[in-house]
Amino acid sequence: MRHVGLFIARVVFGVYLAVHGAQKLFGAFGGGGLGATAKGFAGMGIRPSKPMAALAGASELGGGVLTATGIADPLGPLMVAGTMAVASTVHRKQGPLAQNGGFELPLTNLAMSIALMSSGTGALRLGPHLSRRLVRLSLVAGVSLAAVSIAQLLRPSAPAAAPVVDEAAEADEVELGDAA
């Protein structure tokens, strides 16, 4: 029975994450696509916004597919966990509840990823597990990438640069306005 429960949790979780990634990357399933996702990321202070949006979408799509199928376990949940660690940080300012744009969903997804990483796929899976060596390497890479991303988000942002004023153009506008 444990294997059936893991299978159901893995498939439902993985499919929803894959769909969410496809929304970000391709605009599938009513999503905005990469351009809209990058614009949203920029609005949240995530820079460089387009590469980070692509990375988040690819992690969710690829991690979701790997999680749902059990292929290369635990790489799928690890990919999702790294992305959700960053997403939880980004949404922290809005508080804990999703209805306020908070970190409820990313934190829940992070917890689910950790649970699946620690419990394994169970007997019902499509592919092999990763070797322990590859799991460790993937874990170090994922944690490092998430740490760099979170550090970047926590860094105080630079003050906005003052707009460049073309004084000659302003003088021309004033002269033209006076002549009319």
C-alpha beads as a LAMMPS data file, in Angstrom:
LAMMPS data file: protein, C-alpha beads

180 atoms
179 bonds

1 atom types
1 bond types

-500.0 500.0 xlo xhi
-500.0 500.0 ylo yhi
-500.0 500.0 zlo zhi

Masses

1 110.0

Atoms # bond

1 1 1 0.000 0.000 0.000
2 1 1 2.921 2.348 0.721
3 1 1 4.064 2.036 -2.895
4 1 1 0.624 3.007 -4.203
5 1 1 0.523 6.075 -1.945
6 1 1 3.979 7.194 -3.080
7 1 1 3.016 6.597 -6.695
8 1 1 -0.147 8.738 -6.404
9 1 1 1.663 11.542 -4.544
10 1 1 4.560 11.485 -7.004
11 1 1 2.365 11.538 -10.116
12 1 1 -0.031 14.255 -8.926
13 1 1 2.792 16.446 -7.600
14 1 1 5.030 15.876 -10.619
15 1 1 2.322 16.510 -13.216
16 1 1 1.229 19.760 -11.579
17 1 1 4.826 20.975 -11.393
18 1 1 5.438 20.020 -15.036
19 1 1 2.295 21.921 -16.087
20 1 1 3.414 24.945 -14.079
21 1 1 6.810 24.830 -15.806
22 1 1 5.155 24.561 -19.235
23 1 1 3.056 27.628 -18.394
24 1 1 6.222 29.576 -17.585
25 1 1 8.199 28.429 -20.606
26 1 1 5.676 28.055 -23.414
27 1 1 2.446 29.703 -22.337
28 1 1 0.782 26.264 -22.317
29 1 1 -2.287 25.565 -20.166
30 1 1 -3.187 29.268 -20.003
31 1 1 0.240 30.427 -18.863
32 1 1 1.927 33.626 -19.945
33 1 1 5.035 32.114 -21.519
34 1 1 8.655 33.050 -21.007
35 1 1 8.264 36.762 -21.790
36 1 1 5.476 37.281 -19.273
37 1 1 7.257 35.130 -16.701
38 1 1 10.459 37.162 -17.134
39 1 1 8.487 40.388 -16.725
40 1 1 6.927 39.034 -13.534
41 1 1 10.334 37.953 -12.245
42 1 1 11.745 41.413 -12.955
43 1 1 8.855 42.931 -10.999
44 1 1 9.790 40.731 -8.033
45 1 1 13.436 41.826 -8.262
46 1 1 14.775 38.587 -9.746
47 1 1 17.673 39.414 -12.050
48 1 1 18.615 38.535 -14.729
49 1 1 14.912 37.954 -15.184
50 1 1 14.729 36.046 -18.480
51 1 1 17.459 33.465 -17.718
52 1 1 16.083 32.984 -14.197
53 1 1 12.544 32.561 -15.575
54 1 1 13.838 29.979 -18.050
55 1 1 15.736 28.174 -15.287
56 1 1 12.681 28.111 -13.003
57 1 1 10.416 26.895 -15.806
58 1 1 12.882 24.209 -16.909
59 1 1 13.377 23.043 -13.311
60 1 1 9.640 22.781 -12.773
61 1 1 8.946 21.084 -16.117
62 1 1 11.918 18.706 -16.007
63 1 1 11.721 18.105 -12.275
64 1 1 7.992 17.486 -12.525
65 1 1 8.375 14.920 -15.315
66 1 1 11.216 13.139 -13.499
67 1 1 9.226 13.141 -10.248
68 1 1 6.041 11.833 -11.869
69 1 1 7.816 9.010 -13.670
70 1 1 10.361 8.169 -10.982
71 1 1 13.144 8.266 -13.575
72 1 1 16.566 9.198 -12.171
73 1 1 15.159 9.447 -8.666
74 1 1 15.743 11.652 -6.647
75 1 1 16.835 14.180 -9.279
76 1 1 13.259 15.339 -10.029
77 1 1 12.309 16.269 -6.459
78 1 1 15.765 17.817 -6.024
79 1 1 15.243 20.086 -9.045
80 1 1 11.862 21.128 -7.715
81 1 1 13.220 21.696 -4.196
82 1 1 15.885 24.119 -5.415
83 1 1 13.338 26.145 -7.358
84 1 1 10.874 26.169 -4.463
85 1 1 13.556 27.315 -2.007
86 1 1 14.084 30.386 -4.177
87 1 1 10.330 30.880 -4.724
88 1 1 9.679 30.714 -0.966
89 1 1 12.268 33.441 -0.466
90 1 1 10.821 35.633 -3.216
91 1 1 7.314 35.415 -1.759
92 1 1 8.339 35.904 1.890
93 1 1 7.446 39.623 1.902
94 1 1 3.784 38.811 1.233
95 1 1 3.527 36.572 4.282
96 1 1 2.604 32.914 4.647
97 1 1 -0.705 32.685 2.757
98 1 1 -1.100 32.174 -0.984
99 1 1 -4.189 34.397 -1.175
100 1 1 -1.885 37.333 -0.397
101 1 1 0.819 36.217 -2.843
102 1 1 2.717 34.588 0.014
103 1 1 4.965 31.575 0.301
104 1 1 2.340 28.923 1.152
105 1 1 2.477 27.060 -2.185
106 1 1 6.263 27.169 -2.728
107 1 1 6.849 26.061 0.864
108 1 1 4.321 23.222 0.514
109 1 1 6.006 22.164 -2.751
110 1 1 9.407 22.316 -1.043
111 1 1 8.146 20.099 1.800
112 1 1 6.665 17.627 -0.681
113 1 1 9.948 17.530 -2.611
114 1 1 11.914 16.831 0.559
115 1 1 9.424 14.122 1.564
116 1 1 9.754 12.430 -1.831
117 1 1 13.556 12.713 -1.787
118 1 1 13.728 11.087 1.623
119 1 1 11.122 8.361 1.015
120 1 1 12.123 7.342 -2.501
121 1 1 9.803 6.479 -5.352
122 1 1 8.540 3.151 -4.131
123 1 1 8.332 0.118 -6.394
124 1 1 6.143 1.761 -9.065
125 1 1 8.489 3.777 -11.281
126 1 1 9.554 3.890 -14.923
127 1 1 13.279 4.196 -14.615
128 1 1 16.379 3.567 -12.562
129 1 1 17.546 5.483 -9.531
130 1 1 20.650 7.636 -9.755
131 1 1 23.812 6.304 -8.188
132 1 1 24.566 7.691 -4.732
133 1 1 27.554 9.570 -6.192
134 1 1 25.376 11.334 -8.786
135 1 1 22.771 12.093 -6.130
136 1 1 25.412 13.785 -3.972
137 1 1 26.774 15.739 -6.937
138 1 1 23.260 16.814 -7.942
139 1 1 22.457 17.788 -4.378
140 1 1 25.580 19.964 -4.099
141 1 1 24.848 21.605 -7.456
142 1 1 21.187 22.209 -6.599
143 1 1 21.893 23.590 -3.135
144 1 1 24.651 25.820 -4.525
145 1 1 22.413 27.231 -7.247
146 1 1 19.565 27.819 -4.803
147 1 1 21.960 29.483 -2.316
148 1 1 23.351 31.824 -4.977
149 1 1 19.831 32.719 -6.116
150 1 1 18.603 33.320 -2.573
151 1 1 21.693 35.404 -1.748
152 1 1 21.026 37.514 -4.812
153 1 1 17.429 38.062 -3.711
154 1 1 18.423 39.013 -0.170
155 1 1 21.005 41.532 -1.359
156 1 1 19.817 45.107 -0.991
157 1 1 18.941 46.455 -4.399
158 1 1 20.866 49.375 -5.804
159 1 1 19.055 52.692 -5.801
160 1 1 17.409 53.514 -9.089
161 1 1 19.600 55.595 -11.335
162 1 1 18.460 59.118 -12.029
163 1 1 17.085 59.523 -15.542
164 1 1 19.507 60.999 -18.027
165 1 1 18.304 64.429 -19.054
166 1 1 19.217 65.800 -22.456
167 1 1 19.391 69.514 -21.655
168 1 1 19.808 70.511 -25.320
169 1 1 16.611 68.653 -26.276
170 1 1 14.732 70.287 -23.394
171 1 1 15.945 73.725 -24.520
172 1 1 14.708 73.004 -28.080
173 1 1 11.306 71.960 -26.732
174 1 1 11.007 75.152 -24.703
175 1 1 11.949 77.303 -27.722
176 1 1 9.473 75.473 -29.965
177 1 1 6.762 75.795 -27.332
178 1 1 7.385 79.578 -27.007
179 1 1 7.252 80.051 -30.799
180 1 1 3.823 78.450 -31.149

Bonds

1 1 1 2
2 1 2 3
3 1 3 4
4 1 4 5
5 1 5 6
6 1 6 7
7 1 7 8
8 1 8 9
9 1 9 10
10 1 10 11
11 1 11 12
12 1 12 13
13 1 13 14
14 1 14 15
15 1 15 16
16 1 16 17
17 1 17 18
18 1 18 19
19 1 19 20
20 1 20 21
21 1 21 22
22 1 22 23
23 1 23 24
24 1 24 25
25 1 25 26
26 1 26 27
27 1 27 28
28 1 28 29
29 1 29 30
30 1 30 31
31 1 31 32
32 1 32 33
33 1 33 34
34 1 34 35
35 1 35 36
36 1 36 37
37 1 37 38
38 1 38 39
39 1 39 40
40 1 40 41
41 1 41 42
42 1 42 43
43 1 43 44
44 1 44 45
45 1 45 46
46 1 46 47
47 1 47 48
48 1 48 49
49 1 49 50
50 1 50 51
51 1 51 52
52 1 52 53
53 1 53 54
54 1 54 55
55 1 55 56
56 1 56 57
57 1 57 58
58 1 58 59
59 1 59 60
60 1 60 61
61 1 61 62
62 1 62 63
63 1 63 64
64 1 64 65
65 1 65 66
66 1 66 67
67 1 67 68
68 1 68 69
69 1 69 70
70 1 70 71
71 1 71 72
72 1 72 73
73 1 73 74
74 1 74 75
75 1 75 76
76 1 76 77
77 1 77 78
78 1 78 79
79 1 79 80
80 1 80 81
81 1 81 82
82 1 82 83
83 1 83 84
84 1 84 85
85 1 85 86
86 1 86 87
87 1 87 88
88 1 88 89
89 1 89 90
90 1 90 91
91 1 91 92
92 1 92 93
93 1 93 94
94 1 94 95
95 1 95 96
96 1 96 97
97 1 97 98
98 1 98 99
99 1 99 100
100 1 100 101
101 1 101 102
102 1 102 103
103 1 103 104
104 1 104 105
105 1 105 106
106 1 106 107
107 1 107 108
108 1 108 109
109 1 109 110
110 1 110 111
111 1 111 112
112 1 112 113
113 1 113 114
114 1 114 115
115 1 115 116
116 1 116 117
117 1 117 118
118 1 118 119
119 1 119 120
120 1 120 121
121 1 121 122
122 1 122 123
123 1 123 124
124 1 124 125
125 1 125 126
126 1 126 127
127 1 127 128
128 1 128 129
129 1 129 130
130 1 130 131
131 1 131 132
132 1 132 133
133 1 133 134
134 1 134 135
135 1 135 136
136 1 136 137
137 1 137 138
138 1 138 139
139 1 139 140
140 1 140 141
141 1 141 142
142 1 142 143
143 1 143 144
144 1 144 145
145 1 145 146
146 1 146 147
147 1 147 148
148 1 148 149
149 1 149 150
150 1 150 151
151 1 151 152
152 1 152 153
153 1 153 154
154 1 154 155
155 1 155 156
156 1 156 157
157 1 157 158
158 1 158 159
159 1 159 160
160 1 160 161
161 1 161 162
162 1 162 163
163 1 163 164
164 1 164 165
165 1 165 166
166 1 166 167
167 1 167 168
168 1 168 169
169 1 169 170
170 1 170 171
171 1 171 172
172 1 172 173
173 1 173 174
174 1 174 175
175 1 175 176
176 1 176 177
177 1 177 178
178 1 178 179
179 1 179 180
